[in-house]
């Protein structure tokens, strides 16, 4: 992809997508956490600790090349996407919990994502390959995530009717944008594409499936209702690959680092659909939280 297009268009486009996330959030979504602290803590622990650790183990066990390993860790550090809310709605999860987790994740990602990525770079990369997130780039990630979300929330608060009108177009734009950056990354790396799929395909498929399983079965094991565990599964299992790819392409200037998120995006919707059908058919029909 043209470097000018990457540095100008992608951050602007991602800002629109993240503002769209903010259009769906209110301060009540943050306050709601106090009503169900147990399930929120479990979900965040799964996402920020368990899954990051699992991604690290996948990188080590499959001996991923350094840049692809950093890309998978970047993906693991990315928060859940707004698509999680849709899957939670389709497969009878606690949508209010999804929205609250999305709100919290948007804030935490601005802090934890640069930390996890820099750790990954220090661990996996050779000294001559540094593409680290220096302070200025960390601030760029912080601004990319939080400022647009804040703008979207302000629009929702002060102009709710406008927020309702903007919500659907921004959702459509988000899907189109994701497709464009996936295609752009694939076209740029078309000569190495099959090699990348061979190197990262199994890793991303495993990570996607494990994310959904961890997101559901860990909360269930700890006494959370199936209703809320489904919300956790989709929030944890559907990562914001758009954010991961945009950071890889703009802040880190690496198409290779973006490839895990691009390949993951292909598996993500397929696996989430299969999981949703399975848990709806075989999971308990609970609609009241036990948290």
C-alpha positions, 0 to 999 in steps of 0.5 A: 500500500502507498505509504502516503495512503497508510499514514493519512487515510488509515488513522482517519478511517480508524478514528471514524471506526473508534468514534462509532464505538463511542456512539454506542457507549455512555457513562452508565456503561462504565458505572454498570460494572459495579453491579457485576464486578466478579464477571468483569474481573474474570473477563478482563483477567482472561483477556489481559492475562490468560490470552496474552500468555496463550498467544505467547505460548503459541508463538514459542511452540510454533516457533513463529518468525519474529515479526509474525510473533509480534503481530500475534501478540499485538492482536492478543493485546487488542480489545474486543471489537464492537462485532462482539455485541452483535454476536452476543445479541444473535446467540443470547448473551448479556449485551449490556455486559458486552457494552460495559466490557467494550467500554473498559477495554477501550480504556485499558487497551490504550495502556496495556497494548503498548506495554505488551507490544514493546515486551514482544519486540524486546523478546522476539526481535533481534537488536538490529530489527527494532520497530519498537513503540517509543513514547511518541508512538505510545501516545499515538496509540493512546490518541488513536484509541481514546480520543475518537471514542471520547468524541463518539460518547460526547455526540451520544450524550449531547446529540443522541438523535444524531448518534442514532443516525450515524450508528448504522453508516459507521458500522457499515463503514467499519466493515468496508474499512476492515475489508479494504485493509485486509485486501491491501495487506494481502495485495502488498504481501501477495508474493509471500502470502502463501508462506505467511498463511503456512506460518501463521494460519495454524497459530491464528486459528488456534488463538481464535478457537482458544479465545472463544473457549477460554472466554466461555468456560473459564467464567462458567467454571467460576460460577458465572451464568451461561448468559453472561459467559456467552457475552464474555466469550464473544468479547474475548474471542472477537478481537479488534483486528482493525485496530491491530492492523492499523497500528501495525501498518501506521505506528509500526510501519510493518505489513508483516506484523499486520498479517496475523490480524489479517488472517485472524479476521478470516477465521474470526467470524467463522469460528464465532458463528460455529461457537454461537450455534454450538453454545445456543444448541447445547448450552443451558438456557439461563437468562439471569446472572449468577455473578 
